[in-house]
Amino acid sequence: MLLDAGTVAEALVERARREPAAVAFYLPDEPEPDRRITVADLLARAHAAGAALVAAGVTPGARVCLCLETSAPLLAGLFGAALAGAVPSVLEPPLTAGRREIWLERVRHIVAVARPAVLVCEEPLRATVEAALEGTDVTVISPPFAPGAVAEPVLSAPPDEAAFMQFTSGTTGAAKGIVLSHRAVFASAAAIGAGGPFLADDVMVSWLPLHHDMGMIGGTLSPFLLSLPSVLIRPMAFGSKPDRWLRLIHEYRGTLSPAPNFAYRLVTAVARRTDLSGLDLSCWRTAFNGAEVVDAATLHDFIDLTARYGFRPEHLRPCYGMAEVGLAATFSPAGTAPRVELLSRSAITEGRAEPSASDEDAHPYVSCGVPVPGIKIRVVDDTGLDVGDGRVGRILVAAESMMTGYIENPEAGPVLDLRDGWLDTGDLGFQLGGELFVTGRHKDLVILAGRNYQPQSFELAAEKVAGVRPGGAAAVGVPDPASGTERLVMVVETVHHRDPGLSAATADEVGAVVARRTGVRPARVVMVPPRTLPKTSSGKLQRSRVAARVAAGTIG
């Protein structure tokens, strides 16, 4: 049941008064005494972090960037900022030394957008961050936080006042700050709790990063506001040993655990060659699958693998959402196996959801379910008119948990462009019998393992390579059944197309330069002759046509 509070700070104080000994978070990978944090302990740690933020210059309404791994200090900083009345956001730390410069570019961009008073990072990164932010008014501090207390904790605030900022997972220049009000944070938690439904004895298990909405809102804040414990580990712990996810659910008797589609594919592949004897997943009641287009083969393979360990098909729940509404928009109905409809791929591209006349044209489309409480969904054509059941169109959402706006231009402030209260998600889909099916994106975003990337950054990097024509690079995401996610494919026009050896060398160089400049290596680089890429009459690249030709094997 959602706490009767108006702010996260008030919820923390109320829980500490009511159930101080209840476990708020388990952190299995942390050293003692950080592995088990009670609500009372969390309040004390939040006071210490909040006092450090105030001493560094944070005032009510100021913004704070927390650049820390999933850890006790990150949780202390998050709740400490709330006690100080500040607006926190989480920024991922660099995963490797080789990615540090890319990470610093993102830090500079987010600082320019968010204009925080304080940035918190680990001590080994502090000097580097301070040098990168020289000339700004940002104070950089590091944990551990000395014992202390926020003298005047801010426990109440107007419902529409900013409570939290979530940055999108795009590349450096594309990251947008999404502002959620206190009302939106609580409305999102209420929607998730009711749509689950989340029960009084539930336990959340999550390895998702807290700079992502599924990790922060879904795995961390919502369970806390619903008085449930969360088991949190770092994303790299999952990446290096995916079966650890399943073992944690077994060990802590986890009942709730969400992940993107690629994670279910990855853990299935690893589990098939790993000894999982003794594993019991019968406790896992809700396994949300979202953050990217859900793949029917992934659902089938995961269910087939985990059935022997007690997992039931109806507990795998495809879903759909976005940071702009806090997190959740639709959940597949509880108690039913995932709904998959075998439809005509060609008809879908023409805007119709109908059965296929041939096996070659048939494609399984997965339902993402029905709107959670407080959310409304429409599918419309380009003029804004509803298209009706079984017709593909643009997905619009209206929500009680709607964001206040984006912060992209520090001078302009938050901006939210709604049409009669409806937000265009940029996604395409259709409805059948009240359930939503997502087919792709109207926008040109490339989604890799649940992260959104603007294609322009990849294309600009490719054009730096000698032999690549200016304006002659296209970056597209192409579904990869083997991994359950998309793969980045670069289609590049080159003057070397008649020389196979030189063309291959150019392709290798494109892959290396794109990886170095963006942190993402293309799965494939296709070299094509000049003037191959389809463009509009005004010269605009038609990436959707490029992606379709790559998928069909008719280019390169």
N, C-alpha and C positions, 0 to 999 in steps of 0.2 A: 504494500500500500504506500502510495506517495506521501512523503512527509508533508505536514501542514506548515510550510515555510514559504517565504517569498524570495529568498536568496540562498545560494550555496553556503554562505557563511552562517546564516541562521539555521539551516539544516544541520550543519556540523555541530553547532552549539546545542541544538535541541537533541540530536542523537547522543551526544556526550552526556547530557543530563539524564536522558531516559535509559540508555543502555551503554554505559561507559566501557564495560568489559566485552561487548560484542566485537567480533573481528570485522574490521573494515576492509583490510587488504592482506592477502598472503603474497609474499614475494620470495618464491622458492630459491631464486638464484642469488639473493642478497646475503651478506654475512649477518650473523647474529649481532644485535637484537632486531634487525630489520626484516626478518622473514615473516613475522606475524605482528601486524599493526592493529591494535584495538582502536576503537573510536576515541577513547580518552587519550591514548597515545598520539593519535593523529591530530587531535586538537592542540596538544602541547607542542608537537612538531610544527604545526601550522602557525602557532603564535611565534615560535622562534624564527621561522622563515619570514613571517609578516613583519616582525620587528626589524629584521635585517633589511627588508625592502624599504620600510619607512625611514630607517637610518640612512639609506642610500638615496633618498629623495622622493620616494613614492608617496603620492597623496591620493585621496579618494578620486576616482575617475581616471587616474593615470593608467597607462598601459605598461605591461610587463611581458617580456619575451623569456620563456624558459627553454633553454637549449640544453636539455639533459636527457640521458637515457631513462627508460622506465626504471624507476628506483624510488627509494624512500625520500631522497631529497626532492625529486620531481613532484611527488605527491604533496610534500610539505610546502613547496613553492606554489603549487596550484591552489591549495586551500589557504595558504598564507596570504596570497594575493587577494583572495576573496575576503578574508578578514580585514585586510587593509582597505577594502573598497575599490581595489584596482581591477583592471580588465586584463586577464592573462591570456596568452597564446603560447602554444608549444611549437618549437622549431626543432626539427631533427638534428642531432649532432652528426659529424662526418663519420661514415661507416669505415673508411680506410684513409690512410695518409695520402694515398694517391688521389682521393676525391676531395681533398681539403680545399683546393682553390675553387672548385665548382661550388662547394658548400659555402665558402666565404662570399661568393657572388650572390647566392641566395640570401645569406644573412644581410648583406648590404641592401639588397632589394627590399626585404621585409622590413628592415629598420627604416628605410626611406618611406615605406608605405604606412607602417604602424606608428612610427615615431614614439617608441617606448621610452619611458624614463629610465628603466633599468633592464639590462639583459643579464640573465643568470646562466653561466656555463661552468663546466668542470675546470678546476685550477690549471691543468696542463694546457688548456686552450685559451686561457685568459689573456695572455700577452699577445697572442695572434689576433684574437678578436678585438682587443683594444687598439692594436695597430690598424686593423681594417676599418675601424669606426672612428679613427682620428678625425677631428674636425666636427664631430657630432656632439650633441648634448647627452648622449647615452652613457650611463654609469654601468660598468661591468663588475659583477660580484660573483663569488663562487661559494658553494657549500664546502665544509659543514657550517650550519648556522648555529651560532652560539645561543645558549639558553636565553630566552627573553619572552616578552609578551607585547602584543599590540595594545597600546594604552587605551585607545578608543576604537574598538572593533566596529566595523560598519555592518550591522546585522539586517538592516532594512534599506530598501531602495525603491524608487518608482518602478512598476512592472516593466515599463518600456525602456528603462535605462540599460545601457550595454553591460553585459555580464561576462561575455567570453568572446574571443576572436579565434576563428578557425581558418588557417590558410590552406587554400587548395593545393593539391599535390602536383601542380604543373611544374614545368621547368622554370628556371630563374625568373625570366621576364614575365611569365604567365601567372605566377602565384598571386591570387587575389585574396584579400582579407574579407572573410564573411563575419559579420557582426551579429551575434545572438543576444537578445535581451534576456532579462531574468524570466520574463513570461515565457519566452521561447524555449529556454532550457528546461523549465519545469513542464511545459506542454509537451515537449519532445519525450521526456522521461515518462510522462503519464501515458502517451500514445504507445510507446514501446512496452510499458508494463501491462497495459490493457490488451494490446494486440498480441502479446506473447502467447498466452498470458504468463506473466511472471508470478510465481507462487512464494509463499512465506518462507519455505525451506530451500529455495533455489540457491545455487552457487554458480557464479559466472567464472569461466576460465577463458583467458585471452592472452595471445601473444602479439596482438595487433599494436602498431605504434600509436602513441597518444597524440602525435601530430596529425593523425588521420581521424575523421569523424567516427568511423566504426570502432576504433580503439578508444577514443576519448568519450564520446557520448554513449556508445553502445556498451563498451566493456568496462568503463570506469565511473562516469558521473551518474548514469541512469541507475545502475545497481546500488550505488551509494544512496541516492535520493529515494530509492525504494527499500532501503534498509537491508540490502543483501550484501554478502561478502563477494569480493572478486579475487581471483588468483591471476596474478599478472607476471609475465616473463617478457624478456626483451625479444624483439623481432628476430635478431640474429640467432637467438637460441633455437628458434623454430627453423630458420633457414639452414643452420648447420646440422640439425637433427630433427627433421619433421615429425617422426614418430613420437617425439617428446610430447607433442600436443595431446595425442591420444593417451599417453601414460599419465599425464597430469590430470586429465578428466577421470581416469580410473582412480588415481591416488587420492584426489580431493573429492571424489564423487560429484564431479561437476554435472550440472543439469542444463546449463546454458553455455553455448560457445559459438560465436559467429566467425566467418572468414570469407574472403573472396573465393571465386570459383577455382582459381589456379591452385589455391592451397589444398583443396579437396583432391585435385588431380595429383598434386605432388605427393601428398601423404599416402595416397593410394599406391602410387608407384613404389615408394620407399617401403611401405608396409608389406608389400608382396615379397620382398626379399629380406625381411627382417623377422626375427623370432619374436612374436608377440604372445607367446603362450602365457596364460594366466590373465590376460587383459579382459576386463569386464566393462563394457560400454553401455550396459543396460540402464545406467543412471542418466545418460545423455538424452534429455527429453526434447531439446530444441537446438538444432544445428542450423543456424541461419546461413544462407549462401547468397551473397550480394556483392556490391561494389563494382561489378562488371557483368557483362552479359553471361547468363547461366547456360552452361553446356549440358545437353541431355546425356551425352556419353559419360561425362564426369559423374553425374548423379547415379547413373546405372552402375558404374564401376565401383563407386564408393559404397553404395548400398550392398552390392555383391560381396565386397571385401569384409565390411564390418558386421554383416548379418551373423557371422560365426562368433562374434564377440558380444552379441546381445543388442546391437543397435537395430532399431526398427525403421522401415522405410518412411513411415509417417512422421518421423522425428526430423527428417531433412526438409528444411523450409526455405525454398527460394524466396528472395525478397528484392525490393527495389527502394532506393532512397538517394539522398544527396545532402551535402552539408548545408545547403540553402534552407532546408526545413529541419535543421537539427540533425536528422539522420534518416529515420524511417518514413517511407511513403506507403508501401504495401508489404504485407506478409502473406505467404500462401496459408490457407486455412489450417488451423491446428487439427491434428487427428486424421489428416488425409495425406496419402502419398503424393509426391510432386506430380502435378498435371502436365503432361506432355502431349502436344498435338502435332501429328504428322501432316504438314501442309506443303503446298507448292512453293518452291523457292522463287520461281519466275513470277508467279502471281503476286507474291509479297512485294517484289521489286516494282510491280505495277500498281500497288496499293490495295490488294485484295488478299484476305486471309481465307483460303479455300483449299480443299483437298487436292492432292496431286494426281495427275492422270498416269504418271510413270514413276517407277522406283528411282530413276536417275534424277528426277526433278523434286523428289520428296526430301523434306528436311524437318527434323523434330524441333519444335519451338516450345520453350518452357514457360509456363505461367509463373509470374511473380506474385500472384495472389490478388487480394482485395485491399482497399485502403484501410490503414489503421485508423482508430478513432481520432477525429480532429483533422483528417486529411480528405481532400476531395481531388478526384482525377478526371480530366477530360482529354479526349483525343480529337484534334481539330485539323482542318486543312489549312492551306496557306493564307486563307482569308479570315481564319478564326472561327469558322463554322464547324460544329460537331459533325464528325464523319459517320457516326453510327457503328453498330456492332460489326466486327469482321472487316473493318476498313482501316488501313494504315494511315497514320497521321502524326502530327507533332503532339507530344505529351505535355499537358499543362497541369500544374498542381496549385492548390490553394490550401493553406494550413494555418492552424492556430499557432504552430511553432515556426512560422515563417521568419526568416532573418530580417533584421532591421535594414540591411543593405550591404553593398560591397564597399570596401575602402580601397580604391585603386589610385586615386589622385589625392595626395595629402591636402591640396588646396581646396578641393571640391567637397571633401567629407563624404559621409555615407550616401550612396545613391541606390535606389531600388526601383526598377522599372517594372511595374505591375500593370496589367490591363484588367481593370475591374476586379482586382484582387488575385488574378491568376498569373503565375510565373511560367514562362516558357522554359522547359528544362533543356532544350536542345536535343532531346532524344526522340526517336521514332518508335512507334509501337501500335498495337491494336488491342481492342477489348473483345472478349468472347464470354458471354454469360456473366458479366460483372467482374471478370478477372483480367488483369493487365499482362500483356506479352510485350516485352521490349525487344525490338529487332535491330537497333543500331542507333547511330547519332546523326542528327541533322548537322551538327557542328563537325569540324574536322579533327577533333581530338583523337589522339592515339592513346589507347588504354593498354598499359603493360603491367600485368600482375596487380591490377587494382589501382594503379597510379595514372593520372592524366598528364599527357604531354602535348604541348602545342607543336604541330609539325614544322613550323617555320624555323625553330632553332636547329633541328636536324638538317633541314634543307640549306640553311645559311652556312652551316659547318661544312657540308658536302661541297658547296660552291667555292670553298677556299682551296680545293685540290686542283692542281694544274691539269688541264684537259677536260674539266667539267664546264659545260656551258653556263654562263650566268642566267639564272632563272630556269635552269634545266635540271632541277632536282625535285623529286616528290617523295615525301615520307608518309607511309600509310601503315595502318595496323591491319593485319590479315589474320583471321582466326586460325589457330593451330590445334587441331584435335588431340595431338599427342600430349600437349602440355595443359590443355584446358583454358588457355588464355590467348591473347593476341601476340603476334610477333611483329617487330618493326622491320619493314621492308623498304629499302631505298631504291627508287627507280631513277637512274641518272643518265642524262644525255651527255655523250662524250664525242669529241672529235676523233678519238682513237678507235671508234667502233669497227673499223676495217682491219685492225691489227689485234688478233686475239690475245697475244701475249701482253701487249701494252694495255689493252682494255682490262685484262685480269689484274694487272699490277695497279691500275687506277682504282679498280673496285676495292682492292685490299687497302689502298691508301684512304679511300673514302671511309671505309669501316673504321680504320684507326683514328682518323681525324674526328669523325662524329663521336666516337667513344671518348676521345680525349677532351673534346669541347663540351660535351653534354653529359657524360657519365653513363651513356647507354650505347652499347654496341649493337648495330643492326644484325638481325638474324640472317639477312640476305641483302646483297647489293646487286641490282640488275642493271647492266649497262645497255643503253639503247642509242640508236642514231639520233642526231639532232632533229627537232620538230616532231618527235614521237609522242611526247606527253600531250594529252588532250587539254585544251584551254578554251575559254569562252572567247567571244568576239572582242572583248575588251582586254584579253590577255590574262584573265584570271585562271589559275590552275584548277582543274576539275579532279580533285583528289578522290572523290567517290568512284569516278570512272576508272581511275588508275587502280584503286583497290580491287574493283570488280575484275579488271583484266588480269591483275596478278593472281587473284584467286582462281580464275578460269584458265590460267596458264597461256594467255594469248598475247603476252607482252614479253619482250626480251628473248 
